[in-house]
Amino acid sequence: MENIQTNIFYEIDKQKNKDHVATPRWVVEDIYKLIEIESFNNIWFPFNNYDSHFKLYADELKLRYKATHIFDDLGNDFFKTEPPKDCDLLISNPPFSEQNEIIKRTFELVEQAKIKSFCLLLPLATLETPTRAEMYEKYVDKLSILIFKKRIKFLNTKGSFNKGCCWICYNIPNLKRQIYWI
Ligand SMILES: C[S@@+](CC[C@H](N)C(=O)[O-])C[C@H]1O[C@@H](n2cnc3c(N)ncnc32)[C@H](O)[C@@H]1O
């Protein structure tokens, strides 16, 4: 059963949290098609609450998934939550301000064989900095970077929050090249 109080906290947080930029449906439809999402059996959406298009579209496609979010009924913090059993794909738009720690933990989950592959939607600046470069370099053999030709206008944002973005994808069988413009 939904926890009304938790949902109220979430709705309030959405109004003021700069990290809550919600992904539009077209971005979700595109990536699901590009990676052939239906070929994955146990998907994890770790930053996704009831209103996320990742989750809503997954319901339409009848995908098998677990969606968790810091404001869900269990307060599922990504840094403490375990992926679903036999998770073969983590996919989400994470809070950009915490991207370094999120990328780090995501690769740790790969190392621990708790997830097989992932797709993270991140700002283009994710490709900068020595810290992130070092993490990406280490796994470069199985990485694909999908660069958006146009900036994304995220939902839930005031004014014109249009951001240049890319998908950082790891070990996705359907992606044959290391770099794509989408
Ligand atoms: C960029 S938004 C994206 C929301 C949704 N994934 C989408 O694409 O529409 C990131 C979300 O992650 C939530 N969040 C922040 N820190 C988190 C954490 N440690 N664990 C789980 N969720 C977190 C934020 O509240 C925010 O709603």
The ligand as an SDF file (V2000), in Angstrom:
LIG
                    3D

 27 29  0  0  0  0  0  0  0  0999 V2000
   17.6720   13.2620  -11.7430 C   0  0  0  0  0  0  0  0  0  0  0  0
   16.2940   12.7350  -10.7740 S   0  0  0  0  0  0  0  0  0  0  0  0
   15.6210   11.5460  -11.8670 C   0  0  0  0  0  0  0  0  0  0  0  0
   14.3110   10.9880  -11.4850 C   0  0  0  0  0  0  0  0  0  0  0  0
   13.8830    9.8190  -12.3990 C   0  0  0  0  0  0  0  0  0  0  0  0
   14.9360    8.8120  -12.4070 N   0  0  0  0  0  0  0  0  0  0  0  0
   13.6340   10.2860  -13.8060 C   0  0  0  0  0  0  0  0  0  0  0  0
   14.5050   10.1280  -14.6230 O   0  0  0  0  0  0  0  0  0  0  0  0
   12.5640   10.8340  -14.0690 O   0  0  0  0  0  0  0  0  0  0  0  0
   17.1320   11.7990   -9.5100 C   0  0  0  0  0  0  0  0  0  0  0  0
   16.2160   11.3370   -8.3830 C   0  0  0  0  0  0  0  0  0  0  0  0
   16.9840   10.5570   -7.4650 O   0  0  0  0  0  0  0  0  0  0  0  0
   16.5580   10.8210   -6.1320 C   0  0  0  0  0  0  0  0  0  0  0  0
   17.6920   10.5130   -5.2510 N   0  0  0  0  0  0  0  0  0  0  0  0
   18.6380   11.3600   -4.7880 C   0  0  0  0  0  0  0  0  0  0  0  0
   19.5360   10.6980   -4.0280 N   0  0  0  0  0  0  0  0  0  0  0  0
   19.1440    9.3970   -4.0220 C   0  0  0  0  0  0  0  0  0  0  0  0
   19.6610    8.2180   -3.4120 C   0  0  0  0  0  0  0  0  0  0  0  0
   20.7760    8.2580   -2.6750 N   0  0  0  0  0  0  0  0  0  0  0  0
   19.0140    7.0520   -3.6070 N   0  0  0  0  0  0  0  0  0  0  0  0
   17.8870    6.9910   -4.3660 C   0  0  0  0  0  0  0  0  0  0  0  0
   17.3340    8.0850   -4.9520 N   0  0  0  0  0  0  0  0  0  0  0  0
   17.9540    9.2780   -4.7920 C   0  0  0  0  0  0  0  0  0  0  0  0
   16.1840   12.3010   -6.1620 C   0  0  0  0  0  0  0  0  0  0  0  0
   15.2470   12.5790   -5.1440 O   0  0  0  0  0  0  0  0  0  0  0  0
   15.5980   12.4620   -7.5670 C   0  0  0  0  0  0  0  0  0  0  0  0
   14.1970   12.2860   -7.5690 O   0  0  0  0  0  0  0  0  0  0  0  0
  1  2  1  0
  2  3  1  0
  2 10  1  0
  3  4  1  0
  4  5  1  0
  5  6  1  0
  5  7  1  0
  7  8  2  0
  7  9  1  0
 10 11  1  0
 11 12  1  0
 11 26  1  0
 12 13  1  0
 13 14  1  0
 13 24  1  0
 14 15  1  0
 14 23  1  0
 15 16  2  0
 16 17  1  0
 17 18  1  0
 17 23  2  0
 18 19  1  0
 18 20  2  0
 20 21  1  0
 21 22  2  0
 22 23  1  0
 24 25  1  0
 24 26  1  0
 26 27  1  0
M  CHG  2   2   1   9  -1
M  END
$$$$
